[in-house]
Amino acid sequence: MINTATAPNLFASRRWNFLLVLVTMTSLMADARIGAGDHVQENHRETSNVRHLSSPDDCQFVPNSGRSGPSFGTTDGELVCGGYGNPKCSDGTIMNCAKVTCQKGRFINPTCDNLRVEGLSFSEVDATTTLECTGRHTCGQLETIQVDEVKCSGKESCKSSVHEQLKGPIECSGFNACSVGSVILGDTQEGGPVTCSGQDACGQLETI
């Protein structure tokens, strides 16, 4: 039985306890929202190196004429295409880059398909350009000119590709990598060795 003399104090105490718990929960929820906002800002900072162009000298991707989407690039000389949160870089030209990485696209979407990569020396810059195509179906119908090193790894990577004036080695690993109509134009002894590993890798590859 509740003592009527102490009941008002008891109810008041419970009321204050309830208000204290409510204020604490509200504060925690606000902190969680702020933390989530900070996380989004962090992610934005991580991908902020990919942006719309402000200078034609940037490492950049330019879509082919008639294709939708703006040009974009980076100022650090490196461009990453495909994977999570990165552009596909298909149907266009990449130039002024020291390193280009094409990763496996999400689901079955190809990455760096029908892409032309121009080495820095093609722009008369005394520097090197390397290209890495990693993952299934990356860099299909690829065209490179005066690139210093090419690495294609993954099923059917760099399939039906053309490499003109290759200045360094090319490595093709994986089922059907660098196969079906792939061509290397120029003096391959000057450019470096061609290494092929995997079933039917470099199948029907021609050196002219």
C-alpha positions as CSV (number, residue, x, y, z in Angstrom):
1,M,0.0,0.0,0.0
2,I,1.3,3.5,-0.9
3,N,1.6,6.0,1.9
4,T,-0.5,9.0,1.0
5,A,1.8,11.3,2.7
6,T,4.8,10.3,0.6
7,A,2.9,9.6,-2.7
8,P,3.3,13.1,-4.2
9,N,7.1,13.0,-3.7
10,L,7.3,9.5,-5.1
11,F,5.4,10.4,-8.3
12,A,7.4,13.6,-8.7
13,S,10.6,11.5,-8.4
14,R,9.4,9.1,-11.0
15,R,8.5,12.0,-13.3
16,W,12.0,13.5,-13.0
17,N,13.6,10.1,-13.7
18,F,11.4,9.7,-16.8
19,L,12.3,13.2,-18.1
20,L,16.0,12.5,-17.4
21,V,15.9,9.2,-19.5
22,L,14.0,11.1,-22.3
23,V,16.6,13.8,-22.5
24,T,19.5,11.3,-22.5
25,M,17.9,9.3,-25.3
26,T,17.3,12.5,-27.4
27,S,20.9,13.5,-26.9
28,L,22.2,10.1,-28.0
29,M,20.0,10.2,-31.1
30,A,21.3,13.7,-32.0
31,D,24.9,12.5,-31.6
32,A,24.2,9.5,-33.9
33,R,22.8,11.8,-36.6
34,I,25.8,14.1,-36.4
35,G,28.2,11.0,-36.6
36,A,26.4,9.8,-39.6
37,G,26.7,13.2,-41.2
38,D,30.5,13.2,-40.5
39,H,30.7,9.7,-42.1
40,V,29.0,11.0,-45.3
41,Q,31.3,14.0,-45.4
42,E,34.3,11.6,-45.0
43,N,33.1,9.5,-47.9
44,H,32.6,12.7,-50.0
45,R,36.2,13.7,-49.2
46,E,37.5,10.3,-50.2
47,T,35.9,10.5,-53.7
48,S,36.5,14.3,-54.1
49,N,39.5,13.7,-56.4
50,V,37.2,12.7,-59.2
51,R,35.6,16.0,-60.3
52,H,34.5,18.0,-63.3
53,L,37.5,19.4,-65.2
54,S,38.9,22.8,-64.5
55,S,42.1,22.4,-66.6
56,P,42.8,20.5,-69.9
57,D,46.1,19.3,-68.4
58,D,44.4,17.2,-65.8
59,C,44.4,13.4,-65.9
60,Q,41.0,13.1,-67.5
61,F,38.4,11.0,-69.2
62,V,36.6,12.5,-72.1
63,P,33.5,10.7,-73.5
64,N,33.2,10.0,-77.2
65,S,31.3,12.5,-79.3
66,G,27.6,11.9,-79.0
67,R,27.9,10.1,-75.7
68,S,26.1,11.6,-72.6
69,G,27.9,12.6,-69.5
70,P,30.6,15.3,-68.8
71,S,34.3,15.0,-68.9
72,F,36.0,14.5,-65.5
73,G,39.5,14.1,-64.1
74,T,41.9,14.2,-61.2
75,T,44.9,16.4,-60.3
76,D,47.0,13.6,-58.8
77,G,47.7,11.9,-62.1
78,E,45.8,8.7,-61.3
79,L,42.3,7.6,-62.4
80,V,40.3,4.7,-61.0
81,C,37.4,3.4,-63.0
82,G,34.8,0.7,-62.0
83,G,34.3,-0.9,-58.7
84,Y,32.1,0.8,-56.0
85,G,31.5,4.5,-56.4
86,N,33.8,5.1,-59.4
87,P,32.8,5.9,-63.0
88,K,32.8,3.2,-65.6
89,C,35.0,5.1,-68.1
90,S,33.5,3.4,-71.1
91,D,33.2,4.8,-74.7
92,G,35.8,7.6,-74.4
93,T,39.4,8.6,-74.1
94,I,41.7,8.8,-71.1
95,M,44.7,11.1,-71.4
96,N,47.4,12.9,-69.3
97,C,47.4,10.1,-66.6
98,A,50.4,8.4,-65.0
99,K,48.3,5.5,-63.8
100,V,44.9,4.2,-64.9
101,T,43.2,1.3,-63.0
102,C,40.0,-0.3,-64.4
103,Q,38.3,-2.6,-61.9
104,K,35.6,-5.1,-62.3
105,G,32.2,-3.3,-62.6
106,R,29.2,-4.0,-60.4
107,F,27.0,-6.9,-61.5
108,I,27.8,-7.7,-65.2
109,N,28.4,-4.1,-66.4
110,P,31.7,-3.9,-68.2
111,T,34.3,-1.3,-67.2
112,C,36.6,0.7,-69.5
113,D,34.8,-0.9,-72.5
114,N,35.6,0.7,-75.9
115,L,38.2,2.9,-74.2
116,R,41.2,4.7,-75.7
117,V,44.2,5.4,-73.4
118,E,46.8,7.8,-74.5
119,G,50.2,7.6,-72.8
120,L,51.8,10.8,-71.4
121,S,54.5,10.6,-74.1
122,F,51.8,10.8,-76.7
123,S,51.2,14.3,-75.3
124,E,54.9,15.0,-75.4
125,V,55.3,14.8,-71.7
126,D,58.5,13.1,-70.3
127,A,56.7,10.7,-68.0
128,T,55.3,7.1,-68.0
129,T,51.8,5.8,-68.1
130,T,50.7,2.4,-66.8
131,L,47.3,0.7,-67.3
132,E,45.9,-2.1,-65.1
133,C,42.7,-3.9,-66.1
134,T,41.7,-6.2,-63.2
135,G,38.5,-8.3,-63.2
136,R,36.2,-10.1,-65.5
137,H,35.3,-8.3,-68.8
138,T,37.4,-5.2,-68.1
139,C,38.9,-3.2,-71.0
140,G,37.1,-4.9,-73.8
141,Q,37.9,-3.4,-77.3
142,L,40.6,-1.4,-75.6
143,E,42.9,0.8,-77.6
144,T,46.2,2.2,-76.2
145,I,48.9,4.4,-77.8
146,Q,52.4,4.9,-76.4
147,V,51.5,3.4,-73.0
148,D,54.5,2.2,-71.0
149,E,53.0,-0.9,-69.3
150,V,49.8,-2.8,-69.6
151,K,48.5,-5.5,-67.2
152,C,45.3,-7.4,-68.0
153,S,44.1,-9.9,-65.4
154,G,40.7,-11.6,-65.3
155,K,38.4,-13.6,-67.5
156,E,38.3,-12.0,-71.0
157,S,40.1,-8.9,-69.9
158,C,41.5,-6.7,-72.7
159,K,39.6,-8.9,-75.2
160,S,39.8,-7.6,-78.8
161,S,42.3,-4.9,-77.8
162,V,44.8,-2.9,-80.0
163,H,48.1,-1.6,-78.6
164,E,50.0,0.9,-80.8
165,Q,53.6,1.8,-80.1
166,L,53.6,-0.1,-76.8
167,K,56.7,1.2,-74.9
168,G,56.9,-1.5,-72.2
169,P,55.7,-5.0,-71.3
170,I,52.2,-6.3,-71.5
171,E,50.9,-9.1,-69.2
172,C,47.8,-11.0,-70.0
173,S,46.5,-13.5,-67.4
174,G,43.1,-15.2,-67.2
175,F,40.8,-17.2,-69.5
176,N,40.7,-15.5,-72.9
177,A,42.7,-12.5,-71.8
178,C,44.0,-10.4,-74.7
179,S,42.4,-12.7,-77.2
180,V,40.1,-12.7,-80.2
181,G,41.5,-10.1,-82.6
182,S,43.9,-8.4,-80.2
183,V,46.8,-6.7,-82.0
184,I,50.1,-5.2,-80.9
185,L,51.4,-2.6,-83.4
186,G,55.1,-1.6,-83.5
187,D,58.4,-3.1,-82.4
188,T,57.6,-5.3,-79.5
189,Q,61.3,-6.0,-78.8
190,E,61.7,-2.3,-78.1
191,G,58.5,-2.2,-76.1
192,G,59.2,-5.3,-73.9
193,P,58.0,-8.9,-73.5
194,V,54.5,-10.2,-73.9
195,T,53.5,-12.6,-71.1
196,C,50.4,-14.7,-71.4
197,S,49.0,-17.1,-68.7
198,G,45.7,-18.8,-68.5
199,Q,43.5,-20.9,-70.8
200,D,43.4,-19.4,-74.3
201,A,45.1,-16.2,-73.1
202,C,46.5,-14.3,-76.1
203,G,44.6,-16.6,-78.4
204,Q,44.7,-15.1,-81.9
205,L,46.9,-12.3,-80.7
206,E,48.8,-10.7,-83.6
207,T,52.0,-8.8,-83.5
208,I,52.5,-6.5,-86.5
